[in-house]
């Protein structure tokens, strides 16, 4: 049986959510309220968001934390976003607003859509600890040039996280060779620029491909871009 304190807190939560719900559909984006004590499960989503993903609020509440892996890029859900939210909650600053990009997919048959999301702490409990967060997410027009640029950055960041351990195996000379190769220089040109023999360059190139499991110049260029060599 719930204690009086729990009941009072739940009533305050519902009152706070009702205040947001009263204006949510007038805002230029999807409004989502997460419950921190329920592992960031959804407590509320505005009508626009529910229509987009094609579920009811009750469905979302029953999903619990699975909401994040069902509709969002799984790599972001597993690493990037939880770290950002965790840092926000630890700082516990009611004036702080966190802004980030997310890749969202409303169904398994659709492409990822880029969203700009802003989140802040909405409500604290009696001890002053964060209880609810509020997020406003805005879909970015896929035809806008900014969307294409941001998508490239997100793809590079994802590549970086997935391949960091491989890249870390490269020595400083191998990274220099990788940079020059990614810039389109031949082994002869690399040898001249680094003041080493062409044979040594080719040895470096072979070792780089083995360490990175790369089979083409395109894959080498991906590493060079993601790790800011070029």
KANOR-V233077 format. One record per backbone hydrogen bond with DSSP energy under -0.5 kcal/mol. NH is the residue of the N-H (numbers start at 1). CO is the residue of the C=O. E is the energy in kcal/mol with one decimal. If there is no record, write none. Layout:
nh & co & e
NH & CO & E
NH & CO & E
This chain:
nh & co & e
7 & 3 & -2.3
8 & 4 & -2.5
9 & 5 & -2.2
10 & 6 & -2.5
11 & 7 & -2.1
12 & 8 & -2.0
13 & 9 & -2.2
14 & 10 & -2.4
15 & 11 & -2.0
16 & 12 & -2.4
17 & 13 & -2.5
18 & 14 & -2.2
19 & 15 & -1.6
20 & 16 & -1.6
21 & 17 & -3.0
22 & 18 & -1.5
23 & 20 & -1.5
24 & 20 & -1.4
25 & 21 & -0.5
26 & 23 & -1.8
27 & 24 & -1.5
29 & 27 & -2.1
30 & 137 & -2.9
32 & 135 & -2.8
33 & 44 & -2.8
34 & 32 & -0.5
34 & 133 & -2.1
35 & 41 & -2.9
36 & 34 & -0.7
36 & 131 & -2.6
37 & 131 & -0.6
38 & 35 & -0.7
39 & 36 & -1.4
40 & 35 & -1.4
41 & 35 & -1.0
43 & 33 & -3.2
44 & 33 & -1.6
46 & 31 & -2.3
49 & 46 & -0.6
50 & 46 & -2.0
51 & 47 & -2.3
52 & 48 & -1.8
53 & 49 & -2.2
54 & 50 & -1.3
55 & 50 & -1.2
60 & 56 & -1.9
61 & 57 & -2.4
62 & 58 & -1.9
63 & 59 & -1.5
64 & 60 & -1.1
66 & 63 & -1.6
67 & 64 & -1.7
68 & 65 & -1.6
69 & 65 & -0.6
70 & 66 & -1.9
71 & 67 & -1.6
72 & 68 & -1.1
73 & 103 & -1.9
77 & 73 & -2.4
78 & 74 & -1.8
79 & 75 & -1.8
80 & 75 & -0.7
81 & 76 & -1.9
82 & 76 & -0.6
83 & 79 & -1.6
84 & 80 & -1.8
85 & 81 & -2.7
86 & 82 & -2.5
87 & 83 & -2.2
88 & 84 & -2.1
89 & 85 & -2.5
90 & 86 & -2.1
91 & 87 & -2.0
92 & 88 & -1.7
93 & 88 & -0.6
94 & 92 & -0.6
96 & 93 & -1.3
98 & 119 & -2.9
100 & 117 & -2.4
102 & 115 & -2.5
104 & 102 & -0.6
104 & 113 & -3.2
105 & 71 & -2.8
110 & 107 & -1.7
113 & 104 & -3.6
115 & 102 & -3.0
116 & 138 & -2.6
117 & 100 & -3.1
117 & 115 & -0.6
118 & 136 & -1.9
119 & 98 & -2.6
120 & 134 & -1.9
122 & 132 & -2.6
123 & 132 & -1.5
125 & 129 & -2.6
128 & 125 & -1.8
131 & 123 & -3.3
132 & 123 & -2.0
133 & 34 & -1.9
134 & 120 & -2.6
135 & 32 & -3.0
136 & 118 & -2.4
137 & 30 & -2.6
138 & 116 & -2.3
140 & 114 & -2.8
144 & 141 & -1.8
147 & 144 & -0.6
148 & 144 & -1.3
149 & 145 & -1.7
150 & 146 & -2.7
151 & 147 & -2.5
152 & 148 & -1.8
153 & 149 & -1.9
154 & 150 & -2.7
155 & 151 & -2.5
156 & 152 & -2.2
157 & 153 & -2.5
158 & 154 & -2.5
159 & 155 & -2.4
160 & 156 & -2.6
161 & 157 & -2.2
162 & 158 & -2.1
163 & 159 & -1.8
164 & 160 & -0.8
167 & 163 & -2.3
168 & 164 & -2.4
169 & 166 & -1.4
170 & 167 & -1.8
175 & 171 & -2.2
176 & 172 & -1.7
177 & 173 & -2.3
178 & 174 & -2.7
179 & 175 & -2.3
180 & 176 & -2.0
181 & 177 & -2.7
182 & 178 & -2.6
183 & 179 & -1.2
184 & 181 & -1.8
185 & 180 & -2.1
190 & 186 & -2.6
191 & 187 & -2.4
192 & 188 & -2.0
193 & 189 & -2.2
194 & 190 & -2.3
195 & 191 & -1.0
196 & 191 & -1.9
201 & 197 & -1.9
202 & 198 & -2.4
203 & 199 & -1.9
204 & 200 & -2.5
205 & 201 & -2.7
206 & 202 & -2.2
207 & 203 & -2.4
208 & 204 & -2.7
209 & 205 & -2.2
210 & 206 & -1.8
211 & 207 & -2.6
212 & 208 & -2.5
213 & 209 & -1.0
214 & 209 & -1.6
220 & 216 & -1.7
221 & 217 & -2.3
222 & 218 & -1.8
223 & 219 & -1.6
224 & 220 & -2.2
225 & 221 & -2.5
226 & 222 & -2.6
227 & 223 & -2.2
228 & 225 & -1.6
229 & 224 & -3.1
230 & 224 & -1.3
